[in-house]
Amino acid sequence: MTEPAEPTMLDLLFDREEYRALRESRPVTRVRHFNGTVAWLVSRYDDIKAVLADPRVSNDPRHQSRLNTTAAPGLPPEYLRYLGRGVSMMDPPNHTRVRRLVSTVFTARRVRNLRPRIQELTDDLLDELAGTGELDLLAEFAYPLPFAVISELLGVPEEFRAHWRSALEGMMWGSWEQVAPGAQAMADYAERLVALRRDEPGDDLISALVRIRDTDGDRLDDDELVSLVITILNAGHETSAQLIANGTFALLSHPDQLAALRADPALLSPAVEEMLRLFGPAELAGLRFTREPVEVGGVTIPAGEVVQLLWASANRDETQFADAERLDITRRNNAHLAFGHGIHYCLGAALGRVEADVAFGTLLRRFPRLSLAVPAEQVRWKRGFPRGINRLEALPVTFGSDAQRAA
C-alpha cells in the first residue's frame, strides 16, 4: 500500500473548518503523523466512541508495526520504560488490575474532601492578586492552583515542587532539546518521591499506593508505581491549568454567556461541561492500535495499524451537538469526550471538575468586573506540536476596582 505524503497532522490540527470537512467527506482517513508515522485519523463522534469501546483496538503499541520511533526526540530510556508501563498504554487484564488499585485510593470521597482545601488555595492565590491592575491569569492563577492541588494530593514536598514544575514545563512546552532533560528529571523526581513516601508515609495518594505496592507486590510493581506518579502529576496539572485558562477566556470573550452565568450561578456546572467540550485542552487522544481488521465508519482498517482519534472534532460534531460551534452554557445532556470514554475514561475527571467549579465560581464571585485586558483577537494561542495541547500563551486580564476579599 502506498503511503500518502499528504495530508499531515500539522496541516489539520487546530483547524476547525478542516475538522468539519473531515467529518463531512473523510471521516476515516490516512494521515502522516508528526514523526512520520502513517495513522488512520477518525473524526466523527459516533465512530470515535465505537473505536473506544472496541476490544480489537488496543492501547498497547506492541500490537502495531507502523509506529515510527526513530523520528521521536531522544527521550531517555528510563522515562520510556515508565511510559511503556503507564496505565494509559495498558489493555485488560493489566489495565483492569492497575485501574482498580488506583480507584481504591483515588476515590470520590478523597476528591470531595479536597474541595475545602481547593477553595482555600484558590482564595489565597486571589487574595495576593486582588490589588493588581493588569495581570496574566494563566501564569498567576490558572497554573499555580492545579499544581498546588495535585502536589498536595500526591504528597510532593515544597522543596520538590519548583524543580518538578520546571521539568514538566520543559517536557511539555520546551524545544526538542529541552524535552529529554525534562523527561529525565520527571523520572528522577518520581523515583525520589516514591522512595521518600516509602520512608516517610503520609495521608497522601503516593503513600497509599506505596502501601499497596509493599503489601502485595504482585498487584503493583515499582515501574507501574513510578509511572502512575508521573502520569497523575502531568495530567492533573497541565490539563486543569489549561481548562481554567481556556474556560475563563471563553467566558470573557462571550459576554452574553458571562452575563447569563453571573445572573444564574446554578449554570456553573453545565458551563464547565460546555467549556470542556469547546475549549478542552486536548485536541487528540493517545494513539490506538488495531489487533485485527476493524471497520470504522465504513472503512476497514487493517490489523497492526495506528489509529488517531480527534477529540476536538468529535466535540464539534453537529450530529451530536446542536449548533455545535456555539458556546452555550445552558446546553443539557452534554456528552462530550473531553475526558475520553470507556475503560480509559480519565481517572482525574472528578478532580478536574471540582477544580474548575471552585476556580470559575470564585473568580466570578470575587471579581464582578473581571475582563480581558486586550481585545479577544489579540490573545495568542500556543498550540503544542506534537502533543496536541490547546494552550494560551498568556491570559491578560484586569480585575477592576471592586474586588471582594475571601469570606
C-alpha positions in Angstrom: 0.0 0.0 0.0 1.4 3.4 -1.0 1.7 5.8 2.0 0.4 9.3 1.2 2.6 12.3 1.6 -0.5 14.4 2.3 -2.2 15.4 4.4 -0.2 15.7 7.6 -1.3 16.3 11.1 0.4 19.7 11.0 -2.0 20.7 8.2 -5.1 19.6 10.1 -4.6 20.1 13.8 -6.4 23.1 15.4 -8.3 23.9 12.2 -12.0 23.9 12.9 -13.0 24.2 9.3 -10.8 21.3 8.4 -12.4 19.2 11.1 -15.8 19.9 9.6 -14.5 18.9 6.2 -13.1 15.7 7.6 -16.4 14.8 9.3 -18.4 15.5 6.1 -16.2 13.8 3.5 -13.2 11.9 5.0 -14.3 10.8 8.5 -11.7 8.0 8.5 -8.6 8.9 6.5 -4.9 8.2 6.4 -2.6 11.0 7.6 1.1 11.3 8.3 1.8 12.0 11.9 4.3 14.4 13.4 7.2 11.8 13.5 6.4 10.4 10.0 4.1 7.6 11.2 1.2 6.9 8.9 -2.0 6.7 11.0 -5.8 6.5 10.5 -7.5 9.7 11.6 -11.0 9.3 13.0 -13.1 12.5 13.3 -16.8 11.7 13.9 -18.3 11.4 17.3 -20.1 8.1 16.9 -17.1 6.5 15.2 -14.7 7.6 17.9 -17.0 6.2 20.6 -17.2 2.9 18.7 -13.4 2.7 18.5 -13.0 3.4 22.2 -15.4 0.5 23.0 -13.9 -2.0 20.6 -11.7 -4.7 22.2 -10.0 -5.2 18.9 -8.4 -1.8 19.3 -5.5 -1.7 21.7 -3.7 1.0 23.7 -0.5 -1.2 23.7 1.9 -0.2 20.9 3.2 -3.7 20.7 0.1 -4.5 18.6 1.2 -2.5 15.6 4.1 -2.4 13.1 3.9 1.1 11.7 4.9 3.4 14.6 8.0 5.4 13.7 10.1 5.7 16.8 13.3 6.8 15.0 12.0 10.3 14.4 11.0 10.9 18.0 13.2 13.1 20.2 15.9 11.4 22.2 13.8 10.6 25.3 15.9 8.8 28.0 15.4 5.1 28.2 14.4 5.3 31.8 11.5 7.6 31.0 10.5 5.5 28.1 10.4 2.4 30.3 8.0 4.2 32.7 6.0 5.5 29.7 5.6 1.9 28.4 4.3 0.8 31.8 1.8 3.5 32.1 -1.9 2.7 32.7 -2.9 4.6 29.5 -0.9 2.1 27.4 -2.3 -1.0 29.1 -5.1 -3.3 27.9 -7.1 -5.7 30.1 -6.4 -7.6 32.2 -3.4 -5.4 33.3 -5.3 -2.2 32.8 -8.2 -3.6 34.9 -5.8 -4.6 37.7 -4.0 -1.2 37.9 -7.1 0.9 37.4 -8.9 -1.0 40.2 -6.0 -0.5 42.6 -5.8 3.2 41.9 -9.5 3.6 42.3 -9.4 2.1 45.8 -7.3 5.1 47.0 -8.1 7.9 44.4 -11.8 7.8 45.5 -14.7 10.1 45.1 -14.6 10.7 48.8 -10.9 11.8 48.6 -11.8 14.3 45.9 -14.8 15.6 47.9 -12.7 16.0 50.9 -10.2 18.1 48.9 -12.8 20.7 48.0 -12.4 22.9 51.1 -8.6 22.8 50.6 -9.0 23.7 46.9 -11.2 26.6 48.0 -8.6 27.8 50.5 -5.8 27.6 47.9 -8.0 29.5 45.4 -8.7 32.2 47.9 -5.1 32.6 49.0 -4.0 33.0 45.4 -6.7 35.5 44.6 -6.0 37.5 47.8 -2.5 38.0 46.6 -3.7 39.2 43.2 -6.7 41.3 44.3 -4.8 44.6 44.3 -3.2 44.0 41.0 -4.1 46.0 37.9 -3.4 44.0 34.8 -2.0 40.5 35.1 -1.5 37.2 33.3 -4.2 35.0 34.8 -2.6 31.9 33.2 0.7 32.4 35.0 -0.6 33.8 38.2 -3.6 31.7 38.9 -4.5 29.0 36.3 -1.1 27.3 36.5 -0.3 27.6 40.3 -3.7 26.4 41.5 -3.9 22.9 40.0 -0.2 22.4 40.6 -0.6 23.1 44.3 -3.7 20.9 44.4 -2.0 17.9 42.7 1.2 18.4 44.7 -0.8 18.2 47.9 -2.8 15.2 46.7 0.3 13.3 45.8 2.3 14.4 48.8 5.0 16.4 46.9 7.2 18.3 49.4 7.6 22.0 48.9 11.3 21.6 48.1 10.5 19.3 45.2 7.8 21.5 43.6 9.7 24.3 41.8 12.1 21.8 40.2 9.3 19.4 39.2 7.3 22.1 37.7 10.3 23.3 35.7 10.9 19.8 34.4 7.2 19.4 33.5 7.2 22.7 31.6 10.4 21.7 29.7 9.0 18.4 28.8 5.5 19.7 27.7 6.4 23.0 26.1 10.2 23.2 25.6 12.1 22.8 22.4 13.1 19.3 21.4 16.5 19.9 23.2 14.6 20.6 26.4 12.2 17.6 26.2 14.7 14.9 27.0 16.2 16.6 30.1 12.7 17.4 31.3 11.6 13.8 30.9 14.7 12.5 32.7 14.1 15.0 35.6 10.4 13.9 35.8 11.5 10.2 36.1 14.2 11.1 38.7 11.8 13.2 40.9 9.1 10.5 40.7 11.6 7.8 41.8 12.8 10.1 44.7 9.2 10.8 45.7 8.2 7.2 45.9 11.3 6.5 48.0 10.5 9.4 50.3 7.0 8.3 50.9 8.1 4.8 51.5 10.4 6.1 54.3 8.0 8.9 55.5 4.5 7.9 54.7 1.7 10.4 55.0 -2.0 10.9 54.2 -1.5 11.3 50.5 -2.0 9.4 47.3 1.5 8.2 46.8 1.8 6.9 50.3 -1.4 4.9 49.8 -0.1 3.5 46.5 3.2 2.6 48.2 1.3 0.7 50.9 -0.4 -1.3 48.2 2.9 -2.0 46.4 4.7 -3.1 49.6 1.8 -5.1 50.9 1.3 -7.1 47.8 3.9 -6.7 45.1 2.1 -8.9 42.7 -0.6 -6.3 42.4 1.5 -3.3 41.5 5.2 -3.3 40.7 7.8 -0.5 41.1 7.8 0.7 37.5 4.0 0.8 37.4 4.0 2.9 40.7 6.6 5.4 39.4 4.7 5.6 36.1 1.4 6.4 37.9 3.1 9.2 39.8 4.4 10.8 36.5 1.0 10.3 34.9 -1.1 11.8 37.7 1.2 14.8 38.2 1.3 15.5 34.4 -2.3 15.1 33.6 -3.6 16.5 36.9 -1.7 19.7 36.4 -1.4 20.5 32.7 -5.0 19.8 31.7 -6.6 21.5 34.7 -4.5 24.6 34.1 -5.5 24.9 30.5 -9.1 24.2 31.3 -9.2 27.1 33.8 -7.4 29.5 31.5 -9.2 28.5 28.3 -12.6 28.5 30.1 -12.0 31.9 31.6 -11.1 33.2 28.1 -14.2 31.6 26.7 -16.4 33.4 29.2 -14.7 36.8 28.9 -14.8 36.6 25.1 -18.6 35.7 25.1 -20.2 38.5 27.1 -23.7 37.0 26.7 -22.6 33.7 28.3 -20.7 35.5 31.0 -23.8 37.6 31.8 -26.0 34.6 31.9 -23.7 32.8 34.4 -23.4 35.8 36.6 -27.2 36.1 36.6 -27.7 32.4 37.5 -24.8 30.8 39.3 -26.7 27.5 39.1 -25.5 27.3 35.5 -21.9 26.8 36.6 -21.9 23.0 36.3 -23.3 23.0 32.7 -20.9 25.9 31.9 -17.9 23.8 33.0 -19.1 20.9 30.8 -19.5 23.3 27.8 -16.0 24.7 28.4 -14.7 21.2 28.4 -16.5 20.5 25.1 -15.4 23.5 23.1 -12.2 24.7 24.9 -10.8 21.5 26.5 -7.1 21.5 26.3 -6.6 18.1 24.5 -7.2 18.0 20.7 -6.1 14.4 20.3 -6.4 11.1 22.1 -3.4 8.9 22.7 -2.7 6.6 19.8 -4.5 3.3 19.5 -3.5 0.2 17.6 -5.6 -2.4 15.7 -5.2 -6.0 16.9 -7.1 -7.3 13.8 -9.0 -5.7 10.9 -11.7 -3.2 12.2 -14.4 -1.5 10.2 -14.8 2.1 11.3 -17.3 4.4 9.5 -17.5 2.1 6.5 -13.7 1.9 6.2 -11.7 -1.3 7.0 -8.6 -0.5 9.0 -6.2 -3.5 8.7 -4.5 -5.2 11.6 -1.4 -3.7 13.0 -2.3 -0.1 12.1 -2.0 3.1 14.1 -5.3 4.9 14.9 -5.6 8.6 15.9 -8.8 9.9 17.4 -9.6 13.6 17.1 -11.4 14.7 20.4 -11.9 18.3 19.3 -13.7 17.2 16.1 -15.9 14.8 17.9 -16.9 17.5 20.4 -18.0 19.7 17.5 -19.9 17.0 15.6 -23.3 18.5 14.5 -24.9 15.1 14.6 -24.3 15.0 18.4 -24.4 18.7 19.4 -26.9 21.2 18.0 -25.3 24.4 16.9 -22.0 22.7 17.8 -19.6 25.6 17.2 -21.6 27.9 19.6 -20.7 28.3 23.3 -23.9 27.6 25.1 -23.6 27.3 28.9 -27.3 26.2 29.1 -26.6 23.1 27.0 -28.0 19.9 28.5 -27.1 16.3 28.1 -23.6 17.4 27.1 -22.0 14.0 26.5 -18.6 15.4 25.3 -15.5 13.3 25.1 -13.1 15.8 26.8 -12.3 13.1 29.4 -12.5 10.2 27.0 -14.9 7.3 27.0 -14.9 3.6 28.1 -12.3 1.8 30.2 -9.7 4.6 29.7 -12.0 7.4 30.9 -9.9 9.9 32.7 -9.3 8.9 36.4 -9.0 12.5 37.4 -12.2 13.8 35.8 -13.9 14.4 39.1 -10.9 16.3 40.5 -10.7 18.4 37.3 -14.4 19.3 37.6 -14.1 20.3 41.2 -11.1 22.5 40.5 -12.9 24.2 37.6 -16.1 24.7 39.6 -14.2 26.3 42.5 -11.9 28.4 40.3 -14.6 29.8 38.0 -17.1 30.3 40.8 -14.7 32.1 43.0 -13.3 34.3 40.2 -16.8 35.5 39.1 -18.0 36.0 42.7 -15.0 38.0 43.9 -14.3 39.9 40.7 -17.6 41.3 39.2 -15.6 43.4 36.8 -13.2 40.8 35.6 -12.4 41.4 31.9 -9.8 40.9 29.2 -7.1 43.5 29.2 -6.8 43.3 25.4 -9.3 42.6 22.6 -10.0 38.9 22.3 -8.5 38.6 18.9 -5.1 39.8 20.3 -5.0 36.9 22.8 -2.5 34.4 21.3 -2.6 30.6 21.4 0.4 28.4 22.0 -0.7 25.2 20.3 1.6 22.4 21.2 3.0 20.1 18.5 3.1 17.1 18.6 1.3 17.0 21.9 -2.0 18.4 20.6 -2.5 20.7 23.5 -4.5 23.9 23.1 -2.9 26.4 25.4 -3.0 30.2 25.6 0.4 32.0 25.6 -0.9 34.3 28.2 -4.3 35.5 29.5 -4.1 39.3 30.2 -7.0 40.4 32.4 -8.0 43.2 34.7 -9.9 42.7 38.0 -11.5 46.1 38.3 -11.7 48.3 41.4 -14.4 46.4 43.3 -12.7 43.1 44.1 -14.0 41.2 47.1 -11.9 39.6 49.7 -12.4 35.9 50.6 -15.2 35.4 53.2 
